[in-house]
Amino acid sequence: MAATTQPTRPPRLSDWVAYTLSETDATAAAQTGGLGNPLRAGDVYPALIVRTWGDQPLCAVNLQVFVDGPTVNWATSRTGSELAAPGHWHWPSA
């Protein structure tokens, strides 16, 4: 898992972050008949913050995750991580 550059500010509505899929995320996408390329745990995709749940730099957020295909994917109440860890968001590296 790669370390990323972490801002010291909390995430805000409409921030773009990177989200690492968990096994649960990948399984749920497969069960909904997602179109596009297969999703695997550990894959990293861009995500838009649609709701924040705190004021700390790695607080929980709700995300719309943009995968390679037309399927809409949501990740709710996911905390941030300093590493690209499955099931967590992180700031993209510069």
C-alpha positions as CSV (number, residue, x, y, z in Angstrom):
1,M,0.0,0.0,0.0
2,A,1.4,3.3,-1.1
3,A,1.6,6.3,1.3
4,T,-0.1,9.4,0.1
5,T,0.2,13.1,0.8
6,Q,-2.4,14.0,3.4
7,P,-3.8,17.5,3.8
8,T,-4.2,18.6,7.4
9,R,-7.7,19.9,6.8
10,P,-10.8,17.8,7.0
11,P,-12.5,16.7,3.7
12,R,-15.2,18.9,2.4
13,L,-18.3,18.5,0.3
14,S,-17.3,18.2,-3.4
15,D,-13.7,17.2,-2.7
16,W,-12.3,14.6,-5.0
17,V,-10.5,11.7,-3.3
18,A,-9.2,8.2,-4.2
19,Y,-11.2,5.2,-2.9
20,T,-9.8,1.7,-2.6
21,L,-12.5,-1.0,-3.1
22,S,-13.0,-3.6,-0.4
23,E,-14.0,-7.2,-1.0
24,T,-17.5,-6.2,0.0
25,D,-17.6,-3.4,-2.5
26,A,-16.5,-5.7,-5.3
27,T,-19.0,-8.4,-4.4
28,A,-21.9,-5.9,-4.1
29,A,-21.1,-4.5,-7.6
30,A,-21.0,-8.0,-9.1
31,Q,-24.4,-8.8,-7.5
32,T,-26.0,-5.7,-9.0
33,G,-25.1,-6.8,-12.5
34,G,-22.6,-4.0,-13.0
35,L,-21.5,-3.3,-16.5
36,G,-18.0,-2.4,-17.6
37,N,-14.7,-4.0,-16.4
38,P,-14.8,-6.3,-13.4
39,L,-14.2,-4.7,-10.1
40,R,-11.7,-6.2,-7.7
41,A,-10.8,-5.5,-4.1
42,G,-7.8,-3.2,-4.0
43,D,-8.7,-1.4,-7.2
44,V,-8.5,2.4,-6.7
45,Y,-11.0,4.8,-8.3
46,P,-11.8,8.5,-8.1
47,A,-14.6,9.4,-5.7
48,L,-16.6,12.6,-5.0
49,I,-17.5,13.4,-1.4
50,V,-21.2,14.0,-1.2
51,R,-21.5,14.2,2.7
52,T,-19.0,14.5,5.5
53,W,-19.4,13.1,9.0
54,G,-17.0,15.1,11.1
55,D,-14.3,17.8,11.2
56,Q,-11.1,15.7,11.5
57,P,-8.7,15.1,8.6
58,L,-9.7,11.5,8.2
59,C,-13.3,11.7,9.2
60,A,-16.0,9.5,7.7
61,V,-17.6,10.6,4.4
62,N,-20.2,9.4,1.9
63,L,-18.8,8.9,-1.6
64,Q,-19.9,8.4,-5.1
65,V,-17.2,6.2,-6.6
66,F,-16.6,6.5,-10.4
67,V,-15.6,3.1,-11.7
68,D,-14.8,2.1,-15.3
69,G,-18.3,1.6,-16.6
70,P,-21.9,3.1,-16.3
71,T,-22.7,1.6,-12.9
72,V,-23.2,4.1,-10.0
73,N,-21.3,3.0,-6.9
74,W,-21.8,4.4,-3.4
75,A,-19.5,4.0,-0.4
76,T,-21.1,5.3,2.8
77,S,-19.6,6.3,6.1
78,R,-16.1,5.5,5.0
79,T,-13.2,6.8,7.0
80,G,-10.0,8.1,5.5
81,S,-6.6,6.4,5.7
82,E,-3.0,7.6,5.3
83,L,-2.5,4.5,3.1
84,A,-4.5,3.2,0.2
85,A,-6.4,0.6,2.3
86,P,-9.4,-1.3,1.1
87,G,-12.7,0.2,2.2
88,H,-11.1,3.6,2.9
89,W,-10.6,6.9,1.0
90,H,-7.3,8.7,0.8
91,W,-6.1,11.9,-0.8
92,P,-4.7,11.3,-4.3
93,S,-0.9,11.6,-4.6
94,A,0.3,14.6,-6.5
